Amino acid sequence: MRVLGIMGSPRIKGNTDLLLDEALRGAQSQGAEVEKIIVDKLKISPCREYYRCLRDGNCAIRDDMDDIYPKLLEADGVIVASPMFFYGLTSQVKALIDRSQALWVRRFILKQNLPDAVRKGAFIAVGATKGQRLFDGAILTVKYFFQSIGVKYTAELLVRGVDKKGEIREHPTALSDAFELGRRLAQK
């Protein structure tokens, strides 16, 4: 079992990062091999709508996404973690998702055999506000991203009202909830 964590926050050791680390520790507790990608440290250009992917399922842009595509397809579990920026995902993780259009093309246009939805995915999000619909748009984006890479959306951890770096440590259950999310994700 391989679990891939996608850290979408630019703030290292911030709330999102701490929750993702706990989720990955939970997956490791079940024997999973884990890898964490810190998107902010990668060079990922936004999608430019060249549509070359329609030919063969490969993006025309050469950058760090070349290394990410196989990881997305080989992982048994995927966790996307992002703070909320204006009720949406960070631009860093959104660029990675948008560039996964090439994988969507492989699955739905070119009808290539990709891994099925027996693979599991989870979403971790932290937002400073307590808005009732804070996570709605991001959840939809992550669900469609998972669908395009053949992952079933199975779990989420959504934390409102947390903003200051490390403040998540003061939350009564968030870190243990993240560990449990990762543990469940790694169970067969």
VMD Tcl script that draws the C-alpha trace (Angstrom):
set ca {
  {0.00 0.00 0.00}
  {1.39 3.38 -1.09}
  {-0.13 6.63 0.12}
  {0.72 9.91 -1.57}
  {0.25 13.14 0.39}
  {-0.08 16.32 -1.63}
  {0.70 19.32 0.55}
  {-0.86 22.37 -1.08}
  {0.07 24.99 1.48}
  {2.98 27.36 0.95}
  {3.42 27.49 4.75}
  {5.76 24.69 5.87}
  {4.99 23.38 9.38}
  {1.71 25.28 9.30}
  {-1.68 23.83 10.19}
  {-2.28 22.03 6.89}
  {1.22 20.56 6.88}
  {0.87 19.33 10.48}
  {-2.45 17.64 9.70}
  {-1.07 15.99 6.57}
  {1.94 14.70 8.51}
  {-0.39 13.15 11.10}
  {-2.50 11.54 8.36}
  {0.62 10.07 6.78}
  {1.74 8.80 10.19}
  {-1.66 7.13 10.52}
  {-1.18 5.45 7.14}
  {2.30 4.31 8.17}
  {0.83 2.76 11.32}
  {-0.99 0.36 9.00}
  {2.20 -0.53 7.14}
  {1.73 1.89 4.25}
  {4.67 3.35 2.41}
  {4.10 7.12 2.32}
  {5.41 10.00 0.27}
  {4.70 13.69 0.72}
  {4.87 16.14 -2.16}
  {5.25 19.79 -1.18}
  {3.73 21.47 -4.20}
  {5.10 24.93 -3.37}
  {8.66 23.62 -3.82}
  {7.95 22.33 -7.34}
  {7.96 24.10 -10.67}
  {4.49 23.47 -12.04}
  {3.21 25.80 -14.74}
  {-0.51 26.35 -15.02}
  {-2.45 24.62 -17.80}
  {-2.10 26.66 -20.99}
  {-4.81 24.89 -22.99}
  {-2.47 23.77 -25.73}
  {-4.66 20.64 -26.06}
  {-1.70 18.46 -27.03}
  {-2.94 16.00 -24.40}
  {-5.87 15.22 -26.71}
  {-3.42 13.45 -29.05}
  {-1.83 10.97 -26.67}
  {-2.70 11.92 -23.07}
  {0.59 13.70 -22.47}
  {0.93 17.36 -21.60}
  {3.07 19.55 -23.88}
  {4.57 21.40 -20.90}
  {7.79 19.93 -19.48}
  {8.23 20.66 -15.78}
  {7.95 18.90 -12.42}
  {4.53 17.51 -13.33}
  {6.41 14.93 -15.40}
  {7.46 13.32 -12.10}
  {4.03 13.74 -10.48}
  {1.90 11.95 -13.12}
  {3.26 8.44 -12.39}
  {2.98 9.02 -8.63}
  {-0.69 9.94 -9.04}
  {-1.32 6.77 -11.02}
  {0.70 4.40 -8.83}
  {-0.54 5.45 -5.38}
  {-3.13 3.26 -3.66}
  {-4.25 6.25 -1.62}
  {-4.03 9.98 -2.24}
  {-4.48 12.75 0.31}
  {-4.88 16.33 -0.88}
  {-4.26 18.89 1.86}
  {-4.84 22.61 1.39}
  {-5.69 25.69 3.38}
  {-8.63 27.69 2.07}
  {-7.73 30.82 0.14}
  {-10.88 32.82 -0.68}
  {-13.04 29.69 -0.21}
  {-10.91 27.66 -2.61}
  {-7.73 25.62 -2.89}
  {-4.34 27.31 -3.05}
  {-3.09 28.23 -6.50}
  {-0.16 25.83 -6.04}
  {-2.33 22.73 -5.65}
  {-4.86 24.01 -8.17}
  {-2.11 24.16 -10.81}
  {-1.27 20.50 -10.10}
  {-4.95 19.58 -10.39}
  {-5.44 21.59 -13.58}
  {-2.41 19.96 -15.17}
  {-3.98 16.59 -14.41}
  {-6.25 17.35 -17.34}
  {-3.85 15.11 -19.28}
  {-4.87 12.17 -17.07}
  {-8.56 13.06 -17.50}
  {-8.02 12.95 -21.27}
  {-6.39 9.52 -21.01}
  {-9.34 8.17 -19.02}
  {-12.35 9.79 -20.66}
  {-11.30 10.79 -24.19}
  {-8.63 8.28 -25.20}
  {-10.25 5.49 -23.11}
  {-6.87 4.29 -21.86}
  {-6.88 1.81 -19.02}
  {-6.02 3.68 -15.85}
  {-6.26 2.45 -12.28}
  {-9.88 2.09 -11.07}
  {-11.65 3.79 -8.25}
  {-10.74 1.00 -5.82}
  {-7.98 3.40 -4.85}
  {-8.97 5.75 -2.05}
  {-8.61 9.48 -1.61}
  {-9.06 11.95 1.21}
  {-9.17 15.71 1.53}
  {-7.79 17.75 4.42}
  {-8.62 21.45 4.55}
  {-8.15 24.24 7.05}
  {-9.87 27.61 6.93}
  {-9.56 30.67 9.11}
  {-13.21 31.65 8.83}
  {-16.19 29.70 10.07}
  {-18.31 30.20 6.96}
  {-20.95 27.53 6.46}
  {-20.00 26.94 2.81}
  {-16.25 27.42 3.30}
  {-15.23 24.07 1.82}
  {-17.98 23.47 -0.78}
  {-16.07 24.54 -3.91}
  {-12.83 22.90 -2.86}
  {-14.59 19.60 -2.12}
  {-16.07 19.56 -5.62}
  {-12.69 20.30 -7.18}
  {-10.98 17.52 -5.23}
  {-13.77 15.04 -6.05}
  {-13.44 15.73 -9.78}
  {-9.65 15.56 -9.55}
  {-9.89 12.17 -7.86}
  {-12.36 10.97 -10.49}
  {-9.93 11.93 -13.26}
  {-7.08 9.92 -11.71}
  {-9.22 6.91 -10.73}
  {-9.44 7.54 -6.99}
  {-12.62 7.31 -4.91}
  {-13.26 10.21 -2.51}
  {-13.62 8.37 0.79}
  {-12.78 10.75 3.63}
  {-12.36 14.37 4.59}
  {-11.15 16.41 7.51}
  {-12.39 20.00 7.37}
  {-11.31 22.38 10.11}
  {-12.79 25.87 10.48}
  {-11.60 28.81 12.56}
  {-7.87 28.00 12.57}
  {-5.35 30.39 11.03}
  {-2.19 31.17 13.01}
  {0.78 28.94 12.24}
  {0.68 25.88 14.51}
  {-2.69 26.82 16.00}
  {-4.02 23.39 14.99}
  {-2.09 21.94 17.95}
  {-4.62 23.68 20.22}
  {-7.62 22.10 18.46}
  {-9.13 19.39 20.67}
  {-9.36 16.62 18.05}
  {-7.90 17.69 14.68}
  {-4.51 15.97 14.97}
  {-5.98 12.69 16.22}
  {-8.70 12.95 13.54}
  {-5.99 13.33 10.89}
  {-4.10 10.30 12.21}
  {-7.34 8.27 12.11}
  {-8.10 9.47 8.58}
  {-4.70 8.22 7.40}
  {-5.07 4.94 9.31}
  {-8.45 4.22 7.71}
  {-7.21 5.24 4.26}
  {-4.40 2.67 4.46}
  {-6.67 -0.19 5.48}
  {-7.55 -2.60 2.72}
}
mol new
graphics top color blue
foreach p $ca { graphics top sphere $p radius 0.5 }
foreach p [lrange $ca 0 end-1] q [lrange $ca 1 end] { graphics top cylinder $p $q radius 0.2 }
display resetview
